[in-house]
Structures are given as structure tokens and as C-alpha cells.
Amino acid sequence: VAALCGGLATALVGAPFDTVKTRLMSRRETPFSGPLHCVAATARTEGVLALYKGFLPVYGRQAPFNLLNFLIMEHLLDLARPGTT
């Protein structure tokens, strides 16, 4: 459960950055002068929720990563503790 919540938090924070990066990289001649201009123009013209376009793919990538990361970390910690097998 903690891994899925961590994936959700990561996606909530990271999705706007992915959206801005994608918009800046998708065209050779970008209408934006930089990342902050991209955020402001997107929020102004499409609304703030437009920054979360692509949220589900970000969560779909982050949740399994966090789950595996936590499982592997716990297993390695068990192996590193003295007196456990």
C-alpha cells in the first residue's frame, strides 16, 4: 500500500513536469519561450488540470517501480540483518 501511495505522490508531483517537457520537445519551433512560459500559457488557455494530461501513464510507470523498489529493499535489508536467513 505504501508503494502505491508513493507512486501516487510521485505522479501528482511529476506529471506537470512531464507535460511541460513533452510540450517543449514536441515541436521544432515551440510557441513557448521556456518552461515557465509553457506552464503559464497552458494554465491560462487550457486550465490548470491540463498540466495533468498523461497522469495515468506516469502513475502506471511509477506505481510498479515503487512496489518493486520497496520489495527488493526489504529483501536486501532482511539479508543484511545479522541472524536472519
C-alpha positions as CSV (number, residue, x, y, z in Angstrom):
1,V,0.0,0.0,0.0
2,A,2.8,2.4,0.8
3,A,4.4,1.8,-2.5
4,L,1.2,2.6,-4.4
5,C,0.7,5.8,-2.3
6,G,4.3,6.7,-3.1
7,G,3.6,6.2,-6.8
8,L,0.6,8.4,-6.5
9,A,2.5,11.2,-4.8
10,T,5.3,10.9,-7.4
11,A,2.8,11.0,-10.2
12,L,1.0,14.0,-8.7
13,V,4.2,15.9,-8.5
14,G,5.9,14.7,-11.6
15,A,3.0,14.7,-14.2
16,P,3.1,18.5,-14.7
17,F,6.9,18.4,-15.4
18,D,6.3,15.6,-17.9
19,T,3.6,17.5,-19.6
20,V,5.7,20.7,-19.9
21,K,8.7,18.7,-21.1
22,T,6.7,16.9,-23.7
23,R,5.2,20.2,-25.0
24,L,8.6,21.8,-25.2
25,M,10.2,18.9,-27.0
26,S,7.3,18.0,-29.4
27,R,7.9,20.8,-31.9
28,R,11.0,22.3,-33.5
29,E,9.5,25.7,-33.4
30,T,7.9,25.9,-30.0
31,P,5.5,28.7,-29.2
32,F,6.9,28.9,-25.7
33,S,9.9,30.9,-24.6
34,G,10.7,28.4,-21.8
35,P,9.2,26.1,-19.2
36,L,7.6,28.8,-17.0
37,H,6.0,30.4,-20.1
38,C,4.7,26.9,-21.1
39,V,3.2,26.4,-17.6
40,A,1.6,29.8,-17.6
41,A,0.3,29.6,-21.2
42,T,-1.1,26.1,-20.7
43,A,-2.8,27.0,-17.4
44,R,-4.2,30.2,-19.0
45,T,-5.6,28.6,-22.2
46,E,-6.5,25.1,-21.1
47,G,-6.8,25.3,-17.4
48,V,-4.6,24.0,-14.6
49,L,-5.8,20.4,-15.0
50,A,-4.2,20.4,-18.5
51,L,-0.8,20.1,-16.7
52,Y,-2.0,16.7,-15.6
53,K,-2.6,15.3,-19.0
54,G,-0.9,12.0,-19.1
55,F,-1.3,11.4,-15.4
56,L,-2.3,7.7,-15.7
57,P,0.7,6.7,-17.8
58,V,3.0,8.4,-15.2
59,Y,1.2,6.6,-12.4
60,G,1.3,3.4,-14.3
61,R,5.0,3.7,-14.6
62,Q,5.7,4.9,-11.1
63,A,3.5,2.6,-9.0
64,P,5.1,-0.7,-10.2
65,F,8.6,0.8,-9.9
66,N,7.9,1.9,-6.3
67,L,6.4,-1.5,-5.5
68,L,9.4,-3.4,-6.8
69,N,11.8,-1.0,-5.2
70,F,10.2,-1.5,-1.8
71,L,10.1,-5.3,-2.1
72,I,13.7,-5.5,-3.2
73,M,14.8,-3.1,-0.5
74,E,13.0,-5.1,2.2
75,H,14.5,-8.3,1.0
76,L,18.0,-6.8,0.9
77,L,17.6,-5.4,4.4
78,D,16.5,-8.8,5.6
79,L,19.6,-10.4,4.1
80,A,21.8,-7.7,5.7
81,R,20.5,-8.2,9.2
82,P,22.6,-10.5,11.3
83,G,20.9,-13.7,12.5
84,T,18.4,-13.8,9.7
85,T,18.3,-16.1,6.7
